[in-house]
Amino acid sequence: MKIALGADHGGYELKRHLHGILEKWGHQVLNMGVDGPEAADYPDYARKVAQAVVGRQAERGVIICGSGVGASVAANKMPGIRAGLCHDTFSARQGVEDDDVNVLCMGARVIGSELAVEILKVWLNAEFSGLKRHVRRRDKVIAMEKEFSSRR
Ligand code: RB5
């Protein structure tokens, strides 16, 4: 799978670790930065990852910041993005199966690298169920996005 991967300074070390793991698993990684400890604004990297997913350069995106909160807030501003902040494997799996999440956000200051790898694995192996009730709910979210972005 093609995966866009980004982080701010709070998440770049975990991003580097996950980059290696993803390649070991056979995925193609688009590295959207940041790659060092210098202060970086999470919206800039959330935007890059989200744009890669919306523009179909990547099938899914992963964004790491300190808490994962800023990354998910920013990514969810982008039409077409359904970003989920997941610090447990249940949410990671269900977020894809039920909610069709296409961007995974995690906080490097919240969870350890081994749990992050487990979450990433579960999330990548999950697929949207396509069940009628989940399609209906997802489509209501998409309708909200369309309705409110056209009112600006
Ligand atoms: C940066 O210090 C920190 O605020 C950021 O990584 C993230 O946690 C925001 O949600």
Residues whose N, C-alpha, C, O or C-beta is under 5 A from the ligand:
A	BS01	RB5	D8 G10 C65 G66 S67 G68 V69 G70 A71
